[in-house]
């Protein structure tokens, strides 16, 4: 049974208040008088489909959630974020960018559900661990979770090529947008689309990868949270320490680092020693590597960084924590990095970062491919297809050309409408 006009008005009021917006702010955002917003919320004025779509977008909600019989969620992830971080809501450009990213994540989840793609909306794992009581315990928890997650997924000890693609395969929506400089990323959990990880597009690609892994730790280890914001100023907090430990171990597993260094003839102790036991007694055997042969060099760090797709500085800290670099050697290598030697070495070895445009296009192609398949099966209308493509900055003309090339220009035979579909 459809909800009444009064029920819809009440829901819109709840959603607005949960998002921390006033009636005046809403009115100015969607081009209505404040009195009109008040009339809608009181149930004395009907709301058009376009107005409802704009209101849902503004509140970070799915329009279908507002009109279905079931009660709406108390608060959306975006609304919770805006209430916790009022400065983000006050920044019109940032707030709009976040709303846009959430809408794309929600629509992608809806497409996957329509097409019965099983990754939609849920993460397979959640690690129930107590809140760490110390930084050392936080590190132990992060390292252990990274090891378990790699084992669970059968990732072995090698690098993960495309971290955003990996997260999407686990049902975690991803986005990279311009954020304030002190924010590396954020994690949102919304009943409508599950988990979403957002990283700062202003940061270098290696740092974005680390941020993806960091935020994935929050997904796995802080699953009861509505969301988190990772700032430089809170890096000493226990949950942030744990997430950073997870990211380093997940991206650069100890066995993988050791294996790669072994392939370079490095990573062994300079004076290896063993005791050979024959069930009665032991004979001590000590070897000796050529002096200096095991010392990590700038080019070793550059090769490791390229292999695991992380920053050279992240490699240095990882080698130090794995006791492969001594404190003294770490400081020497860190100074060399600060002087630009690592970057020059990496360029001389012709190891270039991936083109961010290509990475972004991979996501666009998959999203549009799913939308085309849903259209081909008559699960969404042509108008909805154009709307979805518009979220990725495709013009209607481009979509018509694509439909013509793909032989999908004619509208597929209509199917019975099913509540909850994207063309409802």
N, C-alpha and C positions, 0 to 999 in steps of 0.2 A: 504494500500500500504506500503510495507517495506521501511524503511528509507534507505538512501544511505550510502555508506562507508564514504563519506565526512561528512554527518550529524552525524553519529555515532562518528567519530573522534572529531568533535566539541563538542558533548555532553560529551565525556570522558574528554576533556580538561576542560570544565566547572565544571565537578564533581571533578576533581583533584584540581583545584584552590579553589573551595568551601571548600574542605577538608584541605586546607593549606599545600599541599604537592608539592614538586618540582618534575620535571621529573626524576632527578637523584634518589631521594628517592623512587619513584615508580619503577624505573628500578631495583634498588637493592632489593626491596621487592618481585618482581615477577620473578626475574632472567632473565631480558632482558638488552640489551644495551640501554643507554639513547637515542641514535639516533633512536632506534626502537620505543621507546615511542613517540618521536617527529614525526616519520613517521606515526604512528597510528593516532595521534591527527590531523595531517594535512590532513588525508584521503588518503595518498599515500601508505599505507600498510594495508592489511586486518588484522583483529584480529580474532583469533581462539575462539571457544566456551570456552575452558579452560582459555585462557587469559582474555576473557571478564568476566568470573566468578570471577577470581582473582582480577581484577580491580574493579568490583562492590563491592566485599567484602572489599577491601582496602578503598574505598571511603564511605563505609557505605550505599550503595545503593542496591536496588533490581535490578537484572540483567534485568528483564522484563521492568522496568522503562526506562532503557537506550535504548531499541530497539523498544518500541512502538511508534506509530505515534504522540501521544500527547507530548507536551513539558515536559521536566523533571522539577521537583521542583527546585526552585532556590538553596535550600540548604537542605541537610538532617539533622536530629537532631544530628547525630554523628559528621558530618562535623562542625555544629555550635558549638558543645561542644569543639571540638579540636581547633577551632579558638579562642574561648573564654578562653580556658584553654590549652595554648601551652605546658605546662609541662606534661600534660597527653599524648599528641601526641609524645613528646620526650621520654617518658617512653615506650619503645617498648613492654615490657611484659604487662603493663597496657592497652596500646592501643589495643593490640591483644585480650586481655580478653574482653574489651568493644565491639570490633567488633564481637567477637564470641557470646556475650550475645545478641546483637542487631540482629544478623542473626537468632538466635533461636527464638527471639520474632517475627521477620518478618515471619519466616516459620510457626510458630504456628498460626499466624493470617491468613496466606494463607490457611492452613489446615481448620481452622474454616470456612472461607469463602467458600471453596470448599464443605464442608459438611453442609452448610447453618445453621451454629450455630450463633445465633443472637447476641452474645456478642462480636463478632469479630470487633475490630477496633474503637469502639466508647464508650464514657462514657455517660451515660444517663443524668447526671446533670452537670450544670455549674452555679456557684453562681456569679452573676454580682455584685460585691461590689467595691466601690471606694478604692483607695489606702489609707490605714490608715494614719491619720495625727499625731497620737501619739501611744505610746505603749499600753496605756489603751484601746484606740479604737481598736487596733489590737487584744487585748485579747477578747474584746466584740465580734468582728467579728468572730474570731475563735470559740469561744464557741457557738455562734448562729448557725454558719454553721454546726458544729458537731451535734447540737440538731436537725436541719432541716434534715440533711442527715440520721440520725438514724430514724427519723419519716418517711421520704420518703421511706426508704427501709424496714420499719417494723421490725427493729432490737430490739425494746423494750429497756430494761435497762440492759440486761445481757451481759456477755463477748462475744467477737467474737473469736471463737475457732481457726481458721486458717486464719490469715490475708492475707497471700499471695493468698490463694484460694479465699478469698472474693474479693480481687482486680481483680483477673483473671475473676471472674464472672461479674465484671463491665466493662470488656473489657480493663483492664489495664495490660499490660505485666509486669512480675516481674522477678527479678534476684538478687542473692546475690553473689558478687564477692569480691576479695581482693582489697581494695582501700587504699589510703594513710590514715594514722591514724586520721588525722584531718578532714576527710570527712566522714560523717555519711551516706550520700545517695545522689542521684541525680534523677532528673525527666527529661525525654526526650519526645519530641513530634515530631513525624515523619509522613509525609503524607502517607507513605507506610504501617505503622502498628499501627498508633495512639499513645497512651501513653505508656510509659515504666517507671517503677520505679526500681531503682537499689539501694541496700543497702550494707553496708560494712560487708563482711563475717567475718572479723576479730573481730567484736564486739560480745558481748554476745547476746544470742537469745532474751532476753527481750528488749535489746536496738534495735535489728533489727526490732522487732515488732513495737516499738515506731517510728522508722525511716520510716517504711512502712506507718504508719498513718500520720506522718509528711509530707511525700512526696505526699500522697493522697490529703492532703490539698492544695498543689501546683497544683495538677490536677484540683481540683474543683474551686479554688479561683484565680489561675493565668493562666487561660486557654489560654490567648493570648500570653503567653511566649513560646518560642521554648524549653526552658528547664532551670533548675536551679541546682546549686551545693550547697549542705548544708554543711557548714564548721563550726567548733567550733569557728573560728575567726569572723564569721558574725552572730552569734546567736542573737546579739542585734539589727539587722536590722528589720524593721517593719514587712516585709513579713515573716521573720523567727520566730519572736515572735508570729505572728498570726498562723503560722503553728504548733508551739509547743503548743499553747493554744488549737487548734483544736484537736491535737493528744491526749492530756490529757483528754479532755472532750469526745472525740469519744471512747477512750478505757475504760474510767472510768466515765460513765455518773452519774451526781449527784444523781438521784433517785436510780440508781443501787448500788452506794456506801452506801447510806442511808439504803436501804433495806437489804444489806448484814450485815451491822453493827447492824441493829435491830435484825437480826437473832442471833447475838452474844450477845444480851443484852446490846449493846453499842450505842453511838451516840445521846443519849437524853441529854438535859440540866440537870445539877445536881439539879437545883431548878426550875422545870417547873411551869408556872403560867398561868392561864386563868381567864377570866371574863365571868361568865354565865349571859346572858341577857334574861329578860322575857318580852320584849317589853315595859317595864316601867323603870326598873332600873337593875343594874348589881351587882352580888355578886362576889368578888374576891376570887379565890381559888388558893392556892399555895401548891405544893407538895414538897417533898424532897427525893431524891434518897439517898441510903446508901453512906456515904462518900467514894469517890474513886472508886465507882462501874462503873462510866462512863469513867474512864480514859483509853485511848488507850494504849495497851501494845505491846511489841515486837511481841508476837505471833499473835495478831490481824493484825498487819501489814503484817506478813508472810502469813497469811491466805488470806488477801485481794490481795496481790501480786500474789499468786497462782491462785486465783479465776479469776482475770482479766488478768492474764498472762503478768504482767508488773514487773518492778524491784521494790524492796522494797523502794528505794529512790524516785521513781516516786509516789508511794503510799503516802509517807510522805508529799511530796510537794502538792499532790492533797488534802490530808486531811487538810493541812494548808490553802490552798486557799479556801476550802469549809467551813472554820471557825470551823472545827471539832477539830483541834489541835490548841492550843494557841501558840504564838511565843515561849514562854518559854518551853512548852512541846515538841514543834517541835525540838528545839535545843538539848534537852535532848535525844530525840529519834534518832536524826541525829548522835550524838556522839556515841550512842550505836551501830548504824549501821556501823559507821566508825571503831569501835573496833571489828567488826565481829560477834556481838551478833545475828544480824538478820539472817546471813547465817547459823550459828550454829543451831539456832532455826528451820529454814526451813529444814535443813538436819535431825534434830531430829524428825521432823514431817513427814519425808519421802516424802517430796515434791520435786521431781527431775525435772529438765528441760527436754523437749523432746529431743529425739535423732536427731541431725541435718541430719544424713544420711537418716533417715526415712522421714523427711520432704522433702529432695531433691528427694528421690525416688518417692514420690507422684506425683511430677511434671513430672518426667521422664515417669512414667507409663501412665499418661494422654496423654502426647505428643506422645508417641509411639503408644498408643491405637488409637489415631486419624489418625496417619500415616497408621496403619494397615487397618483401616476402609476405608480410601481413596484408598488404594491399592486394597482392596476387591471389591470396586466399579469401579475399572479401572480408577480412577481419577488421579492416579500417577503411574509411572512405577516402576518396581522392583528395577531398578538402583536408582531411586529417593528415594525409601523407604530405601535402604541401606545408601544413602547419609544423609538422615534425621536422621537415627539411629546413624550414625557416629558422628553427632553433640553432641550426648549425650554419646559418648564414647562406644557405642556398636560395637563390631567387626562383620564383615560380617558373620562369622561362627555362631555367636549367632543368627543373624537374620534368617539365613537359618534353623537353628534348630527350631526357633520359628514358622516360616512358616510351617515347616513340622508338628509340634505338633498341630498347629491350622487348618491344612488341607488346607492351602493356598499356597502350594508349586507350584502348576501349575499356570502359568500366566492366570489371568482371561481374558475372551473374550475382544478383543480390542474394544474401542468405538471411534467414530469420534473425532478427535483432535479439541479442542476448544481453541482459543487464550487466553492466560492468565493462563492456567492451569499449574500445577507444572511440568508436564512432557514435556512442550514445550521447 
